[in-house]
Amino acid sequence: MAETPGVLLDDEQRLAWLRLSRSENVGPVLFYQLINRYGSATEALEALPELALRGGRKRPPRIYPRERAEKDMQAAARLGARFVARGEAGYPVWLRHIDGPPPLLCVKGRLELAESPMLAMVGSRNASAAGLTLARRLAAEVGQAGYVIVSGLARGIDTAAHEAALERGTVAVLAGGIDHVYPKENAALMAQIGEKGLLITEMTPGTVPRAEFFPRRNRLVSGMALGVVVVEAAMRSGSLITARFAAEQGREVMAVPGSPLDPRAAGTLKLLREGATLVTSGRDILEAIAPLASRPLPDARPLRDTPVPEGGHAAAPPEEEPSGDLRQRVLSLLGPGETELDDLIREAGAPPGLVIATIMELELAGLVHQPLPGRIARLSA
């Protein structure tokens, strides 16, 4: 049976999905292309070494070991967690439809919350007393209206929002494994969310949070929600990264104004100058997200479409294999900045399926990267 999102995976398929998604140079975009081309993660795993070598790699890529993936799944089960695929219960509805959604998430808690409409609330770790009070009030008011509050379990505003929404529903997105508490003082809150709410991460158990993981976490926070409310934020903060992701994903960006004399308001004032919606009450938030909330939620049933996100190109097997000349042609057309796939196909002068197959080989060889569907960038040597 083809392992397409929307088909409930059995244990063997889930293991193969985990291995493929964590193999070297396989990002979400390439993952879905490989599934499209080979029909299953198992067959894609078998094809990886040859594809990478054809792309110019001198040695086979590191394929995630079966034994390690089995230990990951066993560790998750011991913690009361499990891995869910895009389209399965426990995978947030709105997150399924962002560009390049994670193939698998590790989740723990009330899986039914993933089907609920969500609002993200983020802000300063070093929050003011007024900011904490307002975050709790806003989270409670929006929660009473039926929205699940999603945040990143950080100190300050994140913590206040989670605490206020705990009884009605809250989702914490983690930057590390589901067994790693960060920050340490939120250990009790994390345990409560694992019982009354929902914990979500794209990392495997045992993964220690690192700086580069936090933007990935922030992208999931915004991708799950109809909108993001920033309560307090300095000019250089993860909250502004979350707001940027929200704007790119077509979500509502909202900000609470603050004093120009307080550095914790500098980021929110910047967002307001750039067009974010000014909010000071739960009613303001509900009115701002009403246009999105009035639309039908993306299909909460298992997805039956192809794994390629909307607007992408299916990586169907080409009638011939890419040539060395085509690989060099594609590389010469790419630079460190992102290039649109449609432009690349047009300039390469080859059939779309053959160009995509070439990109797959080059990405497995570590020469190019697809950050989002339809965008390709050349990696420095």
CORVENPE-V557157 format. One record per residue. N is the residue number from 1. SS is DSSP state (helix for helix, strand for strand, loop for the rest). OMEGA is omega as a letter, one per 40 degrees, with the letter a starting at -180 (999 if undefined). NEAR is the number of other ideal C-beta (glycine too) atoms within 12 Angstrom. Layout:
n = <N N>
ss = <SS SS>
omega = <OMEGA OMEGA>
near = <NEAR NEAR>
//
This chain:
n = <1 2 3 4 5 6 7 8 9 10 11 12 13 14 15 16 17 18 19 20 21 22 23 24 25 26 27 28 29 30 31 32 33 34 35 36 37 38 39 40 41 42 43 44 45 46 47 48 49 50 51 52 53 54 55 56 57 58 59 60 61 62 63 64 65 66 67 68 69 70 71 72 73 74 75 76 77 78 79 80 81 82 83 84 85 86 87 88 89 90 91 92 93 94 95 96 97 98 99 100 101 102 103 104 105 106 107 108 109 110 111 112 113 114 115 116 117 118 119 120 121 122 123 124 125 126 127 128 129 130 131 132 133 134 135 136 137 138 139 140 141 142 143 144 145 146 147 148 149 150 151 152 153 154 155 156 157 158 159 160 161 162 163 164 165 166 167 168 169 170 171 172 173 174 175 176 177 178 179 180 181 182 183 184 185 186 187 188 189 190 191 192 193 194 195 196 197 198 199 200 201 202 203 204 205 206 207 208 209 210 211 212 213 214 215 216 217 218 219 220 221 222 223 224 225 226 227 228 229 230 231 232 233 234 235 236 237 238 239 240 241 242 243 244 245 246 247 248 249 250 251 252 253 254 255 256 257 258 259 260 261 262 263 264 265 266 267 268 269 270 271 272 273 274 275 276 277 278 279 280 281 282 283 284 285 286 287 288 289 290 291 292 293 294 295 296 297 298 299 300 301 302 303 304 305 306 307 308 309 310 311 312 313 314 315 316 317 318 319 320 321 322 323 324 325 326 327 328 329 330 331 332 333 334 335 336 337 338 339 340 341 342 343 344 345 346 347 348 349 350 351 352 353 354 355 356 357 358 359 360 361 362 363 364 365 366 367 368 369 370 371 372 373 374 375 376 377 378 379 380 381>
ss = <loop loop loop loop loop loop loop loop loop loop helix helix helix helix helix helix helix helix helix helix helix loop loop loop loop loop loop helix helix helix helix helix helix helix helix helix helix helix loop loop helix helix helix helix helix helix helix helix helix helix helix helix helix helix loop loop loop loop loop loop loop loop loop loop loop helix helix helix helix helix helix helix helix helix helix helix helix helix loop loop loop strand strand strand strand loop loop loop loop loop loop loop loop helix helix helix helix loop loop loop loop loop loop strand strand strand strand strand strand loop helix helix helix helix helix loop loop strand strand strand strand strand loop loop loop loop loop loop helix helix helix helix helix helix helix helix helix helix helix helix helix helix helix helix loop loop loop strand strand strand strand loop loop loop loop loop helix helix helix helix helix helix helix helix helix loop loop loop loop strand strand strand strand loop loop loop loop loop loop loop loop loop loop helix helix helix helix helix helix helix helix helix helix helix helix helix loop strand strand strand strand loop loop loop loop loop loop loop loop loop helix helix helix helix helix helix helix helix helix helix helix helix helix helix loop loop strand strand strand strand loop loop loop loop loop loop loop helix helix helix helix helix helix helix helix helix helix helix loop loop loop strand strand strand strand loop loop loop loop loop loop loop helix helix helix helix helix helix helix helix helix helix helix loop loop loop strand strand loop loop loop helix helix helix helix helix helix helix helix helix helix helix helix loop loop loop loop loop loop loop loop loop loop loop loop loop loop loop loop loop loop loop loop loop loop loop loop loop loop loop loop loop loop helix helix helix helix helix helix helix helix helix helix loop loop loop loop loop strand strand helix helix helix helix helix helix helix helix loop loop loop helix helix helix helix helix helix helix helix helix helix helix helix helix loop loop loop strand strand loop loop loop loop loop strand strand strand strand loop loop loop>
omega = <a a i i a i i a i a a i i i i i a a a a a i a i i i a a i i a i i i i a a i i i i a i i i a a a a i a i i i i i a i i i i i a a i a a i i i i a i i i a i a a a i i i a i a i i a i a a a a a a i i i i i i a i i a i i a a a i a i a i a i i i a i a i i a i i i i i i a i i a i a i a i i i i i a i a i i a i i i i a i a a a i a a a a a a i i i i i a i i i a i a i i e a a i a a i i i i i i i a a a i a i i i i i a a i i i a a i a i i i a i i i a a i a i a a i i a i i i a i a i i i i i i i i a i i a i i i i a a i a i a i a a i i i a a a i i i i i a i i i i i i a i i i a a i a a a i i a a i i i i a a i i a i a i a a i a i a i i a i a i i i i i i i i a i i i i i a a a i a i a i i a a i a i a a a i i i a a a i i i i i i i a i i i i a i a i a i i i i a i i i i a 999>
near = <14 21 40 30 37 25 26 23 34 17 17 20 33 33 33 38 45 45 39 42 42 34 35 26 34 38 36 40 40 47 45 43 43 47 41 34 32 31 25 29 45 28 22 37 39 20 35 37 23 21 40 31 19 27 36 25 24 12 14 23 29 20 31 29 17 21 13 21 32 22 20 36 31 21 27 34 20 16 27 21 32 33 43 37 41 45 36 34 26 34 43 43 35 41 43 39 29 33 28 38 41 41 44 43 45 44 41 38 34 28 27 18 37 38 29 33 36 48 48 55 62 57 49 40 31 21 37 28 17 24 40 31 21 37 43 32 30 43 42 30 29 43 35 21 27 21 38 43 55 51 54 51 50 40 26 36 49 53 41 39 56 46 34 33 44 35 20 28 35 49 55 50 52 46 35 32 30 41 30 28 25 34 22 13 15 29 17 18 32 40 22 25 41 35 19 25 40 47 49 47 44 40 39 35 31 21 26 18 28 16 13 14 26 31 25 34 42 38 38 46 53 45 43 50 48 43 46 54 55 58 49 44 48 29 19 13 36 37 52 33 30 47 41 28 37 42 25 22 33 22 38 33 42 44 44 45 30 32 16 14 10 24 22 33 33 27 38 45 27 27 39 25 15 18 14 32 32 24 35 24 20 32 17 26 44 30 22 29 34 19 15 30 26 12 14 11 21 29 17 25 18 23 27 13 24 28 43 33 35 20 20 28 35 26 37 22 23 24 12 13 21 32 19 16 15 32 32 18 23 39 31 18 29 33 17 14 14 21 30 21 34 19 19 35 27 15 19 32 15 27 20 24 26 30 37 41 40 43 49 47 41 40 43 41 35 27 31 40 30 41 27 28 35 28 29 41 28 27 23 11 10>
//
